[in-house]
């Protein structure tokens, strides 16, 4: 799966759960570890947890397992 496909999957998962303030940051010129950082917020702890779990689930369905998750 290419980087744009993964990005689309993540953004769609965030939109499905009504995540707020979604920001995509291109970090490719700054590090060799990753190409992109995705930051989003929610309306409550429960909402943020649900959003993160939805992103993880959607990525797993596409055959991608996240290496790390912050914000649960």
Kinemage of the C-alpha trace (Angstrom):
@kinemage 1
@onewidth
@group {chain A} dominant
@subgroup {mainchain}
@vectorlist {calphas} color= white
{ca unk a 1} P 0.000 0.000 0.000
{ca unk a 2} L 1.424 3.378 -0.976
{ca unk a 3} L 1.737 6.401 1.263
{ca unk a 4} L -1.171 8.282 -0.422
{ca unk a 5} L -3.437 5.242 -0.028
{ca unk a 6} L -2.596 4.928 3.666
{ca unk a 7} L -3.126 8.671 4.111
{ca unk a 8} L -6.541 8.449 2.439
{ca unk a 9} L -7.528 5.532 4.674
{ca unk a 10} L -6.526 7.457 7.790
{ca unk a 11} L -8.264 10.673 6.740
{ca unk a 12} L -11.457 8.788 5.861
{ca unk a 13} L -11.383 7.021 9.240
{ca unk a 14} L -10.961 10.382 10.986
{ca unk a 15} L -13.795 11.932 8.991
{ca unk a 16} L -16.068 8.948 9.735
{ca unk a 17} L -15.653 9.608 13.449
{ca unk a 18} L -15.962 13.416 13.158
{ca unk a 19} L -12.404 14.125 14.324
{ca unk a 20} L -11.603 17.809 14.695
{ca unk a 21} L -8.656 19.932 13.611
{ca unk a 22} L -7.122 17.271 11.335
{ca unk a 23} L -3.649 18.333 10.226
{ca unk a 24} L -1.310 16.503 7.853
{ca unk a 25} L 2.364 17.440 8.217
{ca unk a 26} L 4.886 16.421 5.573
{ca unk a 27} L 8.027 15.437 7.507
{ca unk a 28} L 9.770 13.609 4.655
{ca unk a 29} L 12.499 16.294 4.341
{ca unk a 30} L 13.136 16.171 8.094
{ca unk a 31} L 13.390 12.457 8.865
{ca unk a 32} L 13.849 9.088 7.212
{ca unk a 33} L 11.534 7.376 9.716
{ca unk a 34} L 8.245 8.512 8.188
{ca unk a 35} L 6.794 10.655 5.422
{ca unk a 36} L 3.788 12.140 7.167
{ca unk a 37} L 2.398 12.928 10.602
{ca unk a 38} L -1.345 13.059 11.150
{ca unk a 39} L -2.652 15.022 14.117
{ca unk a 40} L -6.310 15.251 15.096
{ca unk a 41} L -8.336 16.130 18.144
{ca unk a 42} L -11.732 15.254 19.536
{ca unk a 43} L -14.393 16.619 21.818
{ca unk a 44} L -13.689 14.376 24.825
{ca unk a 45} L -11.364 11.623 26.030
{ca unk a 46} L -13.888 9.020 24.930
{ca unk a 47} L -14.191 10.607 21.471
{ca unk a 48} L -10.414 10.725 20.987
{ca unk a 49} L -10.104 7.095 22.057
{ca unk a 50} L -12.876 6.050 19.638
{ca unk a 51} L -11.306 8.022 16.782
{ca unk a 52} L -7.892 6.418 17.373
{ca unk a 53} L -9.396 2.927 17.583
{ca unk a 54} L -11.298 3.526 14.324
{ca unk a 55} L -8.099 4.601 12.541
{ca unk a 56} L -6.294 1.494 13.802
{ca unk a 57} L -9.164 -0.771 12.719
{ca unk a 58} L -9.433 0.778 9.237
{ca unk a 59} L -5.673 0.440 8.724
{ca unk a 60} L -5.765 -3.210 9.813
{ca unk a 61} L -8.582 -3.845 7.327
{ca unk a 62} L -6.297 -2.486 4.595
{ca unk a 63} L -3.455 -4.769 5.708
{ca unk a 64} L -1.450 -2.071 7.492
{ca unk a 65} L -0.594 -2.379 11.160
{ca unk a 66} L 0.397 0.868 12.871
{ca unk a 67} L 3.868 0.838 14.441
{ca unk a 68} L 2.808 3.269 17.156
{ca unk a 69} L -0.171 5.230 18.359
{ca unk a 70} L -0.241 8.292 20.589
{ca unk a 71} L -3.405 9.670 22.109
{ca unk a 72} L -5.316 6.643 23.366
